[in-house]
Amino acid sequence: MRIGIVCPYSWDVPGGVQFHIRDLAEHLIGLGHRVSVLAPADDDTPLPGYVVSAGRAVPVPYNGSVARLNFGFLSAARVRRWLHDGAFDVIHIHEPASPSLGLLSCWAAQGPIVATFHTSNPRSRAMIAAYPILQPALEKISARIAVSEYARRTLVEHLGGDAVVIPNGVDVDFFAKAEPKPQWQGETIGFIGRIDEPRKGLPTLMRALPKILAARPETRLLVAGRGDEEEAVDGLPESMRERVEFLGMVSDEDKARMLRSVDLYVAPNTGGESFGIILVEAMSAGAPVLASDLDAFRQVLDGGAAGELFPVEDAEALATSAVRLLGDRERLAELRELGSRHVRRFDWSTVGAEILSVYEMVTDGAASVAPDERTGLRARLRL
């Protein structure tokens, strides 16, 4: 099958959507499909052979973060050229409602379109206001996927229609088979995320750290991600700052090794999450998870059965839970086992098959009708 995938966010800036698209493309290529990904990228960004650059992106505030998007006349021309050259059997657009390549592709594409909605934002006034502009493009979509129930709810409330829920995928064995790193083992807590993005929750974890260290002074916090490291520890007493080790940006291999090494992975995010891929990666690596009680995180953790939860932005509760868990080896072992079993639902062998079944549904349906009947077909297939 010839599959075109549209990435809305800049390929050179790490993010959950980009990782999902990268892994999906490589999974499909491994199955023998011909895949091309269109994504924003700076001119000097090294790209895999399956990625086509749509040009440089610009930073835009979006969903409590800053997304690097690509939109405009030049981008539209590159979209049309990519669509023409690809002659795709199906086009898979991610975040078609954002002002990005996804929306441009939706306007320009002909034939079967599958769209994945990642955003969870139940109070998006901008999305409601933009609906009259978005509607003609969204009506061309043959099938809709949401990465979680909360992303599906955002779609239903703001744009109408419905979607099938297919979660983000992870190569579980990649994380499960990683070699722990001895220097990252022993009374360690892990955190991965952009340091200077408040919704990732590092300030909450830093407020909890003094109480954790008071009870367990040998504990170390490993922080992976880009941002101002000095500012991150500014609120900590000088004597405690040496217990925080910043790893900077890490490779996929080192991320897996870190997650295999830590005694506890903490996800203190404050909101704006539609899924929680880092929780899936942590469970894949066998790391016990302690996460803020966001709706999306609760769903990923099987209602709290596969990991523990604490109230959002409650540093005191985070510290209490972390101290208890670090002192209870049996509970940590239990969480490892529960997480490792539960996470198999998110492996690409399962998720990829579900996405392919959507592709096959829309392409089989489109091939069975004449072109002038396809508008009615889209209405029947829209999920």
C-alpha positions as a Markdown table, in Angstrom:
| # | Residue | x | y | z |
|---|---|---|---|---|
| 1 | Met | 0.0 | 0.0 | 0.0 |
| 2 | Arg | 1.2 | 3.5 | -0.8 |
| 3 | Ile | 0.8 | 5.6 | 2.4 |
| 4 | Gly | 1.3 | 9.3 | 2.8 |
| 5 | Ile | 1.6 | 10.5 | 6.4 |
| 6 | Val | 1.4 | 14.2 | 7.3 |
| 7 | Cys | 3.2 | 15.4 | 10.4 |
| 8 | Pro | 2.0 | 18.8 | 11.7 |
| 9 | Tyr | 5.0 | 19.7 | 14.0 |
| 10 | Ser | 8.6 | 20.3 | 13.2 |
| 11 | Trp | 10.6 | 17.1 | 12.8 |
| 12 | Asp | 13.7 | 18.5 | 14.4 |
| 13 | Val | 12.0 | 19.3 | 17.7 |
| 14 | Pro | 11.2 | 16.2 | 19.7 |
| 15 | Gly | 7.6 | 15.5 | 20.7 |
| 16 | Gly | 5.1 | 12.8 | 21.2 |
| 17 | Val | 3.3 | 13.3 | 17.9 |
| 18 | Gln | 6.6 | 13.2 | 15.9 |
| 19 | Phe | 7.7 | 10.1 | 17.7 |
| 20 | His | 4.4 | 8.4 | 17.1 |
| 21 | Ile | 4.5 | 9.2 | 13.4 |
| 22 | Arg | 8.2 | 8.1 | 13.1 |
| 23 | Asp | 7.5 | 4.8 | 14.7 |
| 24 | Leu | 4.3 | 4.2 | 12.8 |
| 25 | Ala | 6.1 | 4.9 | 9.5 |
| 26 | Glu | 9.0 | 2.5 | 10.4 |
| 27 | His | 6.5 | -0.1 | 11.5 |
| 28 | Leu | 4.6 | 0.1 | 8.2 |
| 29 | Ile | 7.8 | 0.1 | 6.2 |
| 30 | Gly | 8.9 | -3.0 | 8.0 |
| 31 | Leu | 5.6 | -4.7 | 6.9 |
| 32 | Gly | 6.5 | -3.9 | 3.3 |
| 33 | His | 4.3 | -0.8 | 2.7 |
| 34 | Arg | 5.7 | 2.2 | 0.8 |
| 35 | Val | 5.5 | 5.2 | 3.2 |
| 36 | Ser | 6.3 | 8.9 | 2.8 |
| 37 | Val | 6.1 | 11.4 | 5.6 |
| 38 | Leu | 5.7 | 15.1 | 5.0 |
| 39 | Ala | 6.9 | 17.3 | 7.9 |
| 40 | Pro | 8.3 | 20.7 | 8.6 |
| 41 | Ala | 12.0 | 20.7 | 9.1 |
| 42 | Asp | 14.9 | 23.2 | 9.1 |
| 43 | Asp | 17.2 | 23.1 | 6.1 |
| 44 | Asp | 20.1 | 21.5 | 8.0 |
| 45 | Thr | 18.0 | 18.8 | 9.7 |
| 46 | Pro | 19.1 | 15.3 | 8.9 |
| 47 | Leu | 16.0 | 13.4 | 7.8 |
| 48 | Pro | 15.3 | 9.7 | 7.3 |
| 49 | Gly | 14.9 | 8.6 | 3.7 |
| 50 | Tyr | 11.1 | 8.4 | 4.1 |
| 51 | Val | 10.7 | 12.0 | 5.3 |
| 52 | Val | 10.1 | 14.9 | 2.9 |
| 53 | Ser | 10.7 | 18.4 | 4.2 |
| 54 | Ala | 7.9 | 21.0 | 3.8 |
| 55 | Gly | 10.2 | 23.8 | 4.9 |
| 56 | Arg | 11.0 | 25.6 | 8.1 |
| 57 | Ala | 8.4 | 25.9 | 10.8 |
| 58 | Val | 7.6 | 28.8 | 13.1 |
| 59 | Pro | 6.8 | 28.6 | 16.8 |
| 60 | Val | 3.1 | 29.1 | 17.6 |
| 61 | Pro | 1.5 | 28.9 | 21.1 |
| 62 | Tyr | -0.8 | 25.8 | 21.0 |
| 63 | Asn | -2.5 | 23.7 | 23.7 |
| 64 | Gly | -0.5 | 25.0 | 26.6 |
| 65 | Ser | 2.8 | 24.5 | 24.8 |
| 66 | Val | 4.7 | 26.0 | 21.9 |
| 67 | Ala | 4.3 | 24.1 | 18.6 |
| 68 | Arg | 6.5 | 24.6 | 15.6 |
| 69 | Leu | 4.1 | 24.7 | 12.7 |
| 70 | Asn | 4.4 | 25.2 | 8.9 |
| 71 | Phe | 1.6 | 27.1 | 7.1 |
| 72 | Gly | 1.4 | 29.4 | 4.0 |
| 73 | Phe | 1.5 | 29.6 | 0.2 |
| 74 | Leu | 5.0 | 28.0 | -0.1 |
| 75 | Ser | 3.9 | 25.2 | 2.2 |
| 76 | Ala | 0.7 | 24.7 | 0.2 |
| 77 | Ala | 2.7 | 24.3 | -3.0 |
| 78 | Arg | 5.0 | 21.7 | -1.4 |
| 79 | Val | 1.9 | 19.8 | -0.1 |
| 80 | Arg | 0.4 | 19.7 | -3.6 |
| 81 | Arg | 3.7 | 18.5 | -5.1 |
| 82 | Trp | 4.1 | 15.8 | -2.5 |
| 83 | Leu | 0.6 | 14.6 | -3.0 |
| 84 | His | 1.1 | 14.5 | -6.8 |
| 85 | Asp | 4.4 | 12.7 | -6.7 |
| 86 | Gly | 3.2 | 10.2 | -4.0 |
| 87 | Ala | 0.1 | 9.0 | -5.8 |
| 88 | Phe | -0.9 | 7.6 | -2.4 |
| 89 | Asp | -3.6 | 4.9 | -1.8 |
| 90 | Val | -4.4 | 6.6 | 1.5 |
| 91 | Ile | -3.3 | 9.8 | 3.3 |
| 92 | His | -3.0 | 9.8 | 7.0 |
| 93 | Ile | -3.2 | 13.4 | 8.4 |
| 94 | His | -2.3 | 14.1 | 12.1 |
| 95 | Glu | -3.9 | 17.1 | 13.8 |
| 96 | Pro | -5.9 | 18.3 | 10.7 |
| 97 | Ala | -7.6 | 21.0 | 12.8 |
| 98 | Ser | -4.3 | 22.8 | 13.6 |
| 99 | Pro | -3.0 | 25.6 | 11.4 |
| 100 | Ser | -0.4 | 23.4 | 9.9 |
| 101 | Leu | 0.5 | 21.0 | 7.0 |
| 102 | Gly | -2.4 | 18.8 | 8.2 |
| 103 | Leu | -5.0 | 21.3 | 7.3 |
| 104 | Leu | -3.3 | 22.2 | 4.0 |
| 105 | Ser | -3.2 | 18.6 | 3.1 |
| 106 | Cys | -6.8 | 18.1 | 4.0 |
| 107 | Trp | -7.8 | 20.9 | 1.6 |
| 108 | Ala | -5.6 | 19.7 | -1.2 |
| 109 | Ala | -5.9 | 15.9 | -1.0 |
| 110 | Gln | -8.2 | 13.7 | -3.1 |
| 111 | Gly | -9.1 | 10.1 | -2.3 |
| 112 | Pro | -9.2 | 8.3 | 1.1 |
| 113 | Ile | -8.1 | 10.4 | 4.1 |
| 114 | Val | -7.6 | 9.1 | 7.6 |
| 115 | Ala | -7.1 | 11.7 | 10.4 |
| 116 | Thr | -5.7 | 11.2 | 13.8 |
| 117 | Phe | -6.6 | 13.7 | 16.6 |
| 118 | His | -4.1 | 14.0 | 19.4 |
| 119 | Thr | -5.2 | 17.1 | 21.2 |
| 120 | Ser | -7.1 | 17.0 | 24.5 |
| 121 | Asn | -8.4 | 20.5 | 25.2 |
| 122 | Pro | -12.0 | 20.6 | 26.4 |
| 123 | Arg | -12.2 | 24.4 | 26.6 |
| 124 | Ser | -10.7 | 25.4 | 23.2 |
| 125 | Arg | -12.5 | 28.6 | 22.2 |
| 126 | Ala | -10.2 | 29.0 | 19.2 |
| 127 | Met | -11.2 | 25.6 | 17.9 |
| 128 | Ile | -14.9 | 26.5 | 18.3 |
| 129 | Ala | -14.4 | 29.9 | 16.5 |
| 130 | Ala | -12.5 | 28.2 | 13.7 |
| 131 | Tyr | -15.0 | 25.6 | 13.0 |
| 132 | Pro | -16.7 | 27.3 | 9.9 |
| 133 | Ile | -13.2 | 27.5 | 8.3 |
| 134 | Leu | -12.3 | 23.9 | 9.2 |
| 135 | Gln | -15.6 | 22.3 | 8.3 |
| 136 | Pro | -15.0 | 22.0 | 4.5 |
| 137 | Ala | -11.7 | 20.3 | 5.0 |
| 138 | Leu | -12.8 | 18.0 | 7.8 |
| 139 | Glu | -15.8 | 16.8 | 5.7 |
| 140 | Lys | -13.3 | 15.3 | 3.3 |
| 141 | Ile | -12.0 | 12.9 | 6.0 |
| 142 | Ser | -13.0 | 9.3 | 5.5 |
| 143 | Ala | -12.2 | 8.0 | 8.9 |
| 144 | Arg | -11.2 | 9.5 | 12.2 |
| 145 | Ile | -8.9 | 8.2 | 14.9 |
| 146 | Ala | -8.4 | 9.7 | 18.4 |
| 147 | Val | -5.4 | 8.6 | 20.5 |
| 148 | Ser | -7.5 | 8.6 | 23.7 |
| 149 | Glu | -11.0 | 9.0 | 25.0 |
| 150 | Tyr | -10.1 | 12.5 | 26.0 |
| 151 | Ala | -8.9 | 13.4 | 22.5 |
| 152 | Arg | -12.1 | 11.8 | 21.1 |
| 153 | Arg | -14.2 | 14.0 | 23.5 |
| 154 | Thr | -12.4 | 17.1 | 22.3 |
| 155 | Leu | -13.2 | 16.2 | 18.7 |
| 156 | Val | -16.9 | 15.5 | 19.4 |
| 157 | Glu | -17.4 | 18.6 | 21.5 |
| 158 | His | -15.7 | 21.1 | 19.2 |
| 159 | Leu | -15.9 | 19.7 | 15.7 |
| 160 | Gly | -18.7 | 17.1 | 15.7 |
| 161 | Gly | -18.6 | 13.6 | 14.3 |
| 162 | Asp | -16.9 | 10.8 | 16.2 |
| 163 | Ala | -13.7 | 8.7 | 16.1 |
| 164 | Val | -12.4 | 5.3 | 16.9 |
| 165 | Val | -9.9 | 5.3 | 19.8 |
| 166 | Ile | -6.5 | 3.8 | 18.9 |
| 167 | Pro | -3.7 | 4.7 | 21.3 |
| 168 | Asn | -0.2 | 5.7 | 20.5 |
| 169 | Gly | 2.1 | 2.8 | 19.9 |
| 170 | Val | 5.4 | 1.8 | 21.4 |
| 171 | Asp | 8.0 | -0.8 | 20.5 |
| 172 | Val | 7.7 | -2.5 | 23.9 |
| 173 | Asp | 10.7 | -4.9 | 23.3 |
| 174 | Phe | 13.0 | -2.0 | 22.5 |
| 175 | Phe | 12.6 | -0.6 | 26.0 |
| 176 | Ala | 12.2 | -4.0 | 27.8 |
| 177 | Lys | 15.5 | -5.3 | 26.4 |
| 178 | Ala | 17.6 | -2.1 | 27.0 |
| 179 | Glu | 20.6 | -2.6 | 29.3 |
| 180 | Pro | 20.5 | -0.6 | 32.6 |
| 181 | Lys | 23.3 | 1.8 | 33.1 |
| 182 | Pro | 25.1 | 1.2 | 36.5 |
| 183 | Gln | 25.7 | 4.9 | 37.2 |
| 184 | Trp | 21.9 | 5.5 | 36.9 |
| 185 | Gln | 21.0 | 2.8 | 39.3 |
| 186 | Gly | 20.4 | 2.9 | 43.1 |
| 187 | Glu | 17.8 | 5.1 | 44.8 |
| 188 | Thr | 17.1 | 7.0 | 41.6 |
| 189 | Ile | 13.9 | 8.8 | 40.4 |
| 190 | Gly | 13.6 | 9.6 | 36.7 |
| 191 | Phe | 12.0 | 12.5 | 34.9 |
| 192 | Ile | 11.9 | 13.1 | 31.1 |
| 193 | Gly | 10.5 | 16.2 | 29.5 |
| 194 | Arg | 11.2 | 19.8 | 28.5 |
| 195 | Ile | 12.6 | 21.5 | 31.6 |
| 196 | Asp | 11.2 | 24.9 | 30.7 |
| 197 | Glu | 7.7 | 23.8 | 29.8 |
| 198 | Pro | 5.7 | 24.2 | 33.1 |
| 199 | Arg | 2.9 | 21.7 | 32.1 |
| 200 | Lys | 5.5 | 18.9 | 32.1 |
| 201 | Gly | 5.5 | 19.5 | 35.9 |
| 202 | Leu | 9.2 | 19.6 | 36.8 |
| 203 | Pro | 8.6 | 22.5 | 39.3 |
| 204 | Thr | 6.1 | 20.3 | 41.2 |
| 205 | Leu | 8.7 | 17.6 | 41.4 |
| 206 | Met | 11.4 | 20.1 | 42.6 |
| 207 | Arg | 9.0 | 21.3 | 45.3 |
| 208 | Ala | 8.6 | 17.7 | 46.5 |
| 209 | Leu | 12.3 | 16.9 | 46.4 |
| 210 | Pro | 13.3 | 18.4 | 49.8 |
| 211 | Lys | 10.8 | 16.2 | 51.6 |
| 212 | Ile | 11.9 | 13.1 | 49.6 |
| 213 | Leu | 15.6 | 13.8 | 50.4 |
| 214 | Ala | 14.8 | 14.4 | 54.1 |
| 215 | Ala | 13.4 | 10.9 | 54.4 |
| 216 | Arg | 15.8 | 9.2 | 51.9 |
| 217 | Pro | 19.0 | 11.3 | 51.6 |
| 218 | Glu | 20.6 | 8.9 | 49.2 |
| 219 | Thr | 18.0 | 9.5 | 46.5 |
| 220 | Arg | 19.0 | 11.0 | 43.2 |
| 221 | Leu | 16.8 | 12.7 | 40.6 |
| 222 | Leu | 17.8 | 12.1 | 37.0 |
| 223 | Val | 16.4 | 14.7 | 34.6 |
| 224 | Ala | 16.5 | 14.2 | 30.8 |
| 225 | Gly | 15.4 | 17.1 | 28.5 |
| 226 | Arg | 16.3 | 20.5 | 27.2 |
| 227 | Gly | 15.9 | 23.7 | 29.2 |
| 228 | Asp | 17.6 | 26.0 | 31.7 |
| 229 | Glu | 19.1 | 23.7 | 34.3 |
| 230 | Glu | 20.2 | 26.4 | 36.7 |
| 231 | Glu | 16.7 | 27.9 | 36.7 |
| 232 | Ala | 15.2 | 24.4 | 37.3 |
| 233 | Val | 17.1 | 24.0 | 40.7 |
| 234 | Asp | 16.9 | 27.6 | 41.7 |
| 235 | Gly | 14.3 | 26.9 | 44.4 |
| 236 | Leu | 16.3 | 24.0 | 45.9 |
| 237 | Pro | 18.6 | 24.5 | 48.9 |
| 238 | Glu | 22.3 | 24.5 | 47.8 |
| 239 | Ser | 23.0 | 21.3 | 49.7 |
| 240 | Met | 20.4 | 19.4 | 47.7 |
| 241 | Arg | 21.3 | 20.5 | 44.2 |
| 242 | Glu | 24.0 | 17.9 | 43.9 |
| 243 | Arg | 21.3 | 15.3 | 44.2 |
| 244 | Val | 19.9 | 16.4 | 40.8 |
| 245 | Glu | 21.7 | 15.1 | 37.7 |
| 246 | Phe | 20.8 | 16.7 | 34.4 |
| 247 | Leu | 21.4 | 14.5 | 31.4 |
| 248 | Gly | 20.3 | 17.0 | 28.7 |
| 249 | Met | 18.8 | 15.6 | 25.5 |
| 250 | Val | 19.2 | 11.9 | 25.4 |
| 251 | Ser | 19.1 | 9.5 | 22.4 |
| 252 | Asp | 16.3 | 6.9 | 22.2 |
| 253 | Glu | 18.8 | 4.3 | 23.4 |
| 254 | Asp | 19.8 | 6.3 | 26.4 |
| 255 | Lys | 16.2 | 7.1 | 27.2 |
| 256 | Ala | 15.4 | 3.3 | 27.3 |
| 257 | Arg | 18.5 | 2.6 | 29.4 |
| 258 | Met | 17.5 | 5.4 | 31.8 |
| 259 | Leu | 14.0 | 4.0 | 32.2 |
| 260 | Arg | 15.4 | 0.5 | 32.7 |
| 261 | Ser | 17.8 | 1.9 | 35.5 |
| 262 | Val | 15.6 | 4.1 | 37.7 |
| 263 | Asp | 13.8 | 2.8 | 40.8 |
| 264 | Leu | 10.8 | 5.1 | 40.1 |
| 265 | Tyr | 9.6 | 7.1 | 37.2 |
| 266 | Val | 7.7 | 10.3 | 38.1 |
| 267 | Ala | 5.3 | 12.1 | 35.7 |
| 268 | Pro | 4.2 | 15.3 | 37.5 |
| 269 | Asn | 2.5 | 16.8 | 34.4 |
| 270 | Thr | -0.1 | 19.5 | 35.2 |
| 271 | Gly | -2.4 | 19.2 | 32.1 |
| 272 | Gly | -2.8 | 19.4 | 28.4 |
| 273 | Glu | -2.0 | 15.7 | 27.9 |
| 274 | Ser | -4.2 | 13.6 | 25.6 |
| 275 | Phe | -2.4 | 10.4 | 26.1 |
| 276 | Gly | 0.9 | 9.9 | 28.0 |
| 277 | Ile | 3.4 | 8.1 | 25.8 |
| 278 | Ile | 6.2 | 8.5 | 28.3 |
| 279 | Leu | 4.2 | 6.4 | 30.8 |
| 280 | Val | 3.9 | 3.6 | 28.2 |
| 281 | Glu | 7.7 | 3.8 | 27.6 |
| 282 | Ala | 8.4 | 3.7 | 31.3 |
| 283 | Met | 6.2 | 0.6 | 31.8 |
| 284 | Ser | 7.8 | -1.0 | 28.8 |
| 285 | Ala | 11.2 | -0.6 | 30.4 |
| 286 | Gly | 9.8 | -2.0 | 33.7 |
| 287 | Ala | 10.0 | 1.2 | 35.6 |
| 288 | Pro | 7.4 | 1.6 | 38.3 |
| 289 | Val | 5.3 | 4.7 | 37.5 |
| 290 | Leu | 4.0 | 7.5 | 39.8 |
| 291 | Ala | 2.0 | 10.0 | 37.9 |
| 292 | Ser | -0.3 | 13.0 | 38.4 |
| 293 | Asp | -3.9 | 12.1 | 38.3 |
| 294 | Leu | -4.8 | 13.5 | 34.9 |
| 295 | Asp | -7.6 | 11.8 | 33.0 |
| 296 | Ala | -5.3 | 10.7 | 30.2 |
| 297 | Phe | -2.7 | 9.3 | 32.6 |
| 298 | Arg | -5.4 | 7.4 | 34.6 |
| 299 | Gln | -6.6 | 5.8 | 31.4 |
| 300 | Val | -3.0 | 4.8 | 30.3 |
| 301 | Leu | -2.4 | 3.3 | 33.8 |
| 302 | Asp | -5.6 | 1.2 | 33.6 |
| 303 | Gly | -7.5 | 3.4 | 36.1 |
| 304 | Gly | -4.5 | 3.4 | 38.5 |
| 305 | Ala | -4.0 | -0.4 | 38.5 |
| 306 | Ala | -0.7 | -0.3 | 36.5 |
| 307 | Gly | 0.8 | 2.6 | 38.3 |
| 308 | Glu | 0.2 | 5.0 | 41.2 |
| 309 | Leu | -1.4 | 8.4 | 41.0 |
| 310 | Phe | -1.2 | 11.6 | 43.0 |
| 311 | Pro | -3.3 | 14.8 | 42.9 |
| 312 | Val | -2.2 | 17.2 | 40.2 |
| 313 | Glu | 0.3 | 19.8 | 41.3 |
| 314 | Asp | 0.3 | 18.5 | 44.9 |
| 315 | Ala | 4.0 | 18.4 | 45.7 |
| 316 | Glu | 3.3 | 17.2 | 49.3 |
| 317 | Ala | 1.3 | 14.1 | 48.0 |
| 318 | Leu | 4.0 | 13.4 | 45.4 |
| 319 | Ala | 6.7 | 13.4 | 48.1 |
| 320 | Thr | 4.7 | 11.2 | 50.4 |
| 321 | Ser | 4.0 | 8.6 | 47.7 |
| 322 | Ala | 7.6 | 8.7 | 46.4 |
| 323 | Val | 9.0 | 8.1 | 49.9 |
| 324 | Arg | 6.6 | 5.3 | 50.5 |
| 325 | Leu | 7.3 | 3.6 | 47.2 |
| 326 | Leu | 11.1 | 3.9 | 47.4 |
| 327 | Gly | 11.0 | 2.2 | 50.8 |
| 328 | Asp | 8.7 | -0.7 | 49.7 |
| 329 | Arg | 10.6 | -3.0 | 47.3 |
| 330 | Glu | 7.7 | -5.4 | 47.1 |
| 331 | Arg | 5.4 | -2.8 | 45.9 |
| 332 | Leu | 7.9 | -1.6 | 43.3 |
| 333 | Ala | 8.3 | -5.1 | 42.1 |
| 334 | Glu | 4.5 | -5.5 | 41.9 |
| 335 | Leu | 4.2 | -2.3 | 39.9 |
| 336 | Arg | 6.9 | -3.5 | 37.5 |
| 337 | Glu | 5.0 | -6.7 | 36.9 |
| 338 | Leu | 1.6 | -5.0 | 36.5 |
| 339 | Gly | 3.0 | -2.4 | 34.1 |
| 340 | Ser | 4.9 | -4.9 | 32.0 |
| 341 | Arg | 1.7 | -6.9 | 31.5 |
| 342 | His | -0.6 | -4.0 | 30.8 |
| 343 | Val | 1.7 | -2.2 | 28.4 |
| 344 | Arg | 1.5 | -5.0 | 25.7 |
| 345 | Arg | -1.8 | -3.4 | 24.7 |
| 346 | Phe | 0.2 | -0.5 | 23.3 |
| 347 | Asp | 2.8 | -2.5 | 21.3 |
| 348 | Trp | 3.0 | -1.7 | 17.6 |
| 349 | Ser | 2.0 | -5.2 | 16.8 |
| 350 | Thr | -1.4 | -4.4 | 18.1 |
| 351 | Val | -1.7 | -0.7 | 17.4 |
| 352 | Gly | -0.3 | -1.0 | 13.9 |
| 353 | Ala | -2.8 | -3.7 | 13.0 |
| 354 | Glu | -5.6 | -1.5 | 14.2 |
| 355 | Ile | -4.5 | 1.5 | 12.1 |
| 356 | Leu | -4.0 | -0.7 | 9.1 |
| 357 | Ser | -7.5 | -2.0 | 9.4 |
| 358 | Val | -8.8 | 1.6 | 9.2 |
| 359 | Tyr | -6.6 | 2.2 | 6.1 |
| 360 | Glu | -8.0 | -1.0 | 4.5 |
| 361 | Met | -11.6 | 0.0 | 5.3 |
| 362 | Val | -11.4 | 3.4 | 3.6 |
| 363 | Thr | -9.4 | 2.2 | 0.6 |
| 364 | Asp | -11.6 | -0.8 | 0.0 |
| 365 | Gly | -14.6 | 1.4 | 0.2 |
| 366 | Ala | -13.3 | 4.0 | -2.1 |
| 367 | Ala | -12.3 | 1.4 | -4.7 |
| 368 | Ser | -15.7 | -0.1 | -4.8 |
| 369 | Val | -17.6 | 3.0 | -5.9 |
| 370 | Ala | -17.5 | 5.5 | -8.7 |
| 371 | Pro | -15.9 | 8.8 | -8.0 |
| 372 | Asp | -19.2 | 10.7 | -8.0 |
| 373 | Glu | -20.4 | 8.4 | -5.2 |
| 374 | Arg | -17.5 | 9.0 | -2.9 |
| 375 | Thr | -19.0 | 11.9 | -1.1 |
| 376 | Gly | -21.8 | 9.6 | 0.2 |
| 377 | Leu | -19.2 | 6.9 | 1.0 |
| 378 | Arg | -17.3 | 9.3 | 3.2 |
| 379 | Ala | -20.4 | 10.1 | 5.2 |
| 380 | Arg | -21.0 | 6.4 | 5.8 |
| 381 | Leu | -17.4 | 5.6 | 6.8 |
| 382 | Arg | -16.8 | 8.7 | 9.0 |
| 383 | Leu | -16.2 | 7.2 | 12.4 |
